[in-house]
Each structure stands twice: as structure tokens, then as C-alpha cells.
Amino acid sequence: MSAALQLQDSRERFYDRLIPESIITPNHDWLACMLASWCDGAGVLPDYLGLEPQHFKVLTNHYFPSVNFPEQAPSGSKLDYSRMLEKDDLVNLLKLYSKETPETDWMIAIIVAGSLGSDHLWQDLGLWSRPQLSAMLHYNFPELAAKNNKDMKWKKFLYKQLCEAEGIYVCRAPSCEVCIDYPKCFGAED
């Protein structure tokens, strides 16, 4: 069995242990996917998924009370916000457009931690597909997600929003449609 199939199989078995008969909120399912990946060493989420230790404990006790999770990332990933000078701006952007749910601050912290990765955001978060990430962003940040009406890759889209908020337009093309980098921003995420 290939390493990718083993990871998928292991992750899916762990996910099956996490999901009870009823899902509390849509975030419950996405968190289960991220935690299953995280416990398998996939994605880039660091210790405590990028949350404060006490928030990680509250989250896991609330959604997954019968499961003992490691505190440290099995992947060995560590947060390095020195690489992310725009951390506060990204947090503020997400807060500005967030829906008020009990999980809002947790989801923001996890997305910001995942943004430090170098793959597509859905992969860095440990989600299993881009449509999962799209659904998660539409659920938690509906107005912001609706602005991505041309299906730009999510990490690029979030950073483009930060640049536009600051009045920074680094693209030389008058519109995305005529830009030579169009496939890099709007291409498939496999």
C-alpha cells in the first residue's frame, strides 16, 4: 500500500473514532478531520493546533471528551510567527467577517497557524479537500468567502484581501483575467 493510501486509511480510522452519532456543529466535523490528520502527522498545524493550551483543552473536551490527544504536534511543526508579520492583520480580517459562534476564535487561530504552511491552505490545515475548506470558510466567514467569487486559491485570496485593505496592489495586470500568473492563483488544487 502506498504511503498516501496508508495515511488516508489511518486518518479515516481515527476520524471514525472522533465523530459521534450526531455532529454538534459543522465545525465539529472539520475539526475532526483536522485533528485526525494532525494526529497522523499530516498538515502543518503545530502543538495544540496553534491554540493556547487551555483553549485546546476546552475544544477537545467539548467536542471529543472521550479521546486523549497529544499536546504536541506529531509532525513536529512549531509556530514561527516571526515569519508572519501580518499575523494580527490576518486575525483582524477574519474577526471582521466572522460569524459569532462558540468556535470563532478557535477557528481563526487554527486558520492563522495553517497559513504559515507552504502548501494549499486546505492541505496545511489537514483538511481532506479544498471543498471542505471552502465550506468551512463559507460557514464561519460568509461575507468574506462570498467575495471569492472567482474561486481564487484561499490562501492567496486572504492575503490579497490584506493587501487591498492596506491599499497595496502588487499585480501589474489591470485584472486577474489578463495576468500571466492567473493559473497560479486560480488553477486546480490537487
C-alpha positions as CSV (number, residue, x, y, z in Angstrom):
1,M,0.0,0.0,0.0
2,S,1.4,3.4,-0.9
3,A,2.2,5.9,1.8
4,A,-0.6,8.2,0.7
5,L,-3.2,5.4,0.9
6,Q,-1.8,4.4,4.3
7,L,-2.2,8.0,5.6
8,Q,-5.7,8.2,4.2
9,D,-6.7,4.9,5.8
10,S,-5.1,5.7,9.2
11,R,-6.6,9.2,9.1
12,E,-10.1,7.9,8.2
13,R,-10.0,5.3,11.0
14,F,-9.0,8.0,13.5
15,Y,-11.8,10.3,12.2
16,D,-14.3,7.5,12.6
17,R,-13.4,7.3,16.3
18,L,-13.8,11.1,16.7
19,I,-17.2,11.6,15.2
20,P,-20.2,10.6,17.4
21,E,-23.6,9.7,16.1
22,S,-24.6,13.4,16.0
23,I,-22.4,16.3,15.0
24,I,-22.7,19.3,17.3
25,T,-21.9,22.0,14.6
26,P,-20.4,21.9,11.1
27,N,-17.1,22.9,12.7
28,H,-17.2,19.7,14.7
29,D,-16.8,17.7,11.5
30,W,-14.0,19.9,10.1
31,L,-12.2,19.9,13.4
32,A,-12.4,16.1,13.5
33,C,-10.8,16.0,10.0
34,M,-8.0,18.4,11.1
35,L,-7.4,16.5,14.3
36,A,-7.3,13.1,12.6
37,S,-4.7,14.5,10.1
38,W,-2.8,16.3,12.9
39,C,-2.6,13.1,15.0
40,D,-1.3,11.3,11.9
41,G,1.4,13.9,11.4
42,A,-0.2,15.5,8.3
43,G,-0.6,19.2,7.7
44,V,1.5,21.9,9.4
45,L,-0.6,22.6,12.4
46,P,1.7,23.0,15.4
47,D,1.3,22.0,19.1
48,Y,-2.2,22.4,20.3
49,L,-3.3,23.1,16.6
50,G,-2.0,26.6,17.1
51,L,-4.3,27.3,20.0
52,E,-3.4,28.3,23.5
53,P,-3.0,25.1,25.6
54,Q,-6.1,25.9,27.7
55,H,-8.2,26.6,24.6
56,F,-7.0,23.3,23.0
57,K,-8.2,21.5,26.2
58,V,-11.6,23.2,26.2
59,L,-12.1,22.4,22.5
60,T,-11.1,18.8,22.7
61,N,-13.1,18.3,26.0
62,H,-16.1,19.9,24.4
63,Y,-16.2,18.1,21.1
64,F,-14.2,14.9,21.7
65,P,-14.5,14.2,25.5
66,S,-13.6,10.5,25.3
67,V,-10.4,11.0,23.3
68,N,-6.9,11.7,24.7
69,F,-5.0,13.9,22.3
70,P,-1.2,14.6,22.3
71,E,-0.4,18.1,23.2
72,Q,2.5,18.3,20.8
73,A,2.2,18.1,17.1
74,P,3.1,14.6,15.9
75,S,4.6,16.2,12.8
76,G,7.0,18.3,14.9
77,S,5.6,21.5,13.5
78,K,6.2,24.6,15.6
79,L,4.7,28.1,15.3
80,D,7.1,30.7,14.0
81,Y,5.2,33.9,13.9
82,S,8.5,35.8,13.1
83,R,7.8,34.6,9.5
84,M,4.3,36.1,9.7
85,L,4.5,39.8,10.3
86,E,0.9,40.1,9.2
87,K,-0.5,37.8,11.9
88,D,-2.5,40.4,13.7
89,D,-3.9,41.7,10.3
90,L,-5.0,38.3,9.3
91,V,-6.7,37.7,12.7
92,N,-8.4,41.1,12.4
93,L,-9.6,40.4,8.9
94,L,-11.1,37.0,9.9
95,K,-12.7,38.6,13.0
96,L,-14.2,41.3,11.0
97,Y,-16.0,38.8,8.8
98,S,-16.6,36.1,11.3
99,K,-20.0,34.7,12.3
100,E,-20.4,34.7,16.1
101,T,-20.1,31.0,17.1
102,P,-18.6,29.4,20.2
103,E,-15.7,28.2,17.9
104,T,-14.9,31.5,16.2
105,D,-11.7,32.3,18.0
106,W,-10.5,28.7,17.7
107,M,-11.2,28.5,14.0
108,I,-9.4,31.9,13.5
109,A,-6.3,30.7,15.4
110,I,-6.2,27.4,13.5
111,I,-6.5,29.1,10.1
112,V,-3.8,31.6,11.0
113,A,-1.5,28.8,12.1
114,G,-2.2,26.9,8.9
115,S,-1.4,30.0,6.9
116,L,2.2,29.6,7.9
117,G,2.5,26.5,5.7
118,S,3.8,26.4,2.2
119,D,1.1,24.1,0.6
120,H,-2.5,25.0,-0.2
121,L,-4.4,26.1,2.9
122,W,-6.6,23.0,3.0
123,Q,-3.6,20.8,3.0
124,D,-1.8,22.8,5.6
125,L,-4.8,22.6,7.9
126,G,-5.1,18.9,7.4
127,L,-8.4,19.0,5.7
128,W,-9.1,16.4,3.1
129,S,-10.2,18.5,0.2
130,R,-10.5,22.1,-1.0
131,P,-14.3,21.9,-1.0
132,Q,-14.1,21.2,2.8
133,L,-12.1,24.4,3.3
134,S,-14.5,26.3,1.1
135,A,-17.5,25.1,3.1
136,M,-15.7,25.8,6.4
137,L,-14.9,29.4,5.3
138,H,-18.4,30.0,4.0
139,Y,-19.8,28.8,7.3
140,N,-17.5,30.8,9.6
141,F,-16.9,33.9,7.4
142,P,-19.8,34.0,5.0
143,E,-19.3,37.6,3.7
144,L,-15.6,37.2,3.3
145,A,-15.9,33.9,1.5
146,A,-18.6,35.3,-0.8
147,K,-16.0,37.9,-2.0
148,N,-14.0,35.0,-3.5
149,N,-16.5,34.8,-6.4
150,K,-13.8,33.7,-8.9
151,D,-12.6,30.7,-6.9
152,M,-9.2,32.1,-6.1
153,K,-7.0,29.8,-4.0
154,W,-7.9,30.6,-0.5
155,K,-4.5,31.5,1.0
156,K,-3.8,33.8,-2.0
157,F,-7.3,35.3,-1.6
158,L,-6.8,36.0,2.1
159,Y,-3.5,37.7,1.5
160,K,-5.0,39.7,-1.4
161,Q,-7.7,40.9,1.0
162,L,-5.0,42.1,3.4
163,C,-3.1,43.9,0.6
164,E,-6.3,45.6,-0.7
165,A,-7.2,46.7,2.9
166,E,-3.8,48.4,3.0
167,G,-4.2,49.9,-0.5
168,I,-1.3,47.8,-1.8
169,Y,-1.8,46.5,-5.3
170,V,1.2,44.5,-6.4
171,C,-0.3,43.0,-9.5
172,R,0.9,44.6,-12.7
173,A,-2.0,43.4,-14.8
174,P,-5.2,45.5,-14.8
175,S,-7.3,42.5,-13.9
176,C,-6.6,38.9,-12.9
177,E,-8.1,37.6,-16.2
178,V,-5.2,39.0,-18.2
179,C,-2.4,38.3,-15.7
180,I,0.2,35.7,-16.8
181,D,0.1,34.2,-13.2
182,Y,-3.6,33.5,-13.5
183,P,-3.1,29.7,-13.4
184,K,-1.1,30.0,-10.2
185,C,-3.9,31.9,-8.4
186,F,-6.9,30.2,-9.9
187,G,-5.7,26.8,-11.1
188,A,-6.7,23.4,-9.7
189,E,-5.5,22.4,-6.2
190,D,-4.7,18.8,-6.4
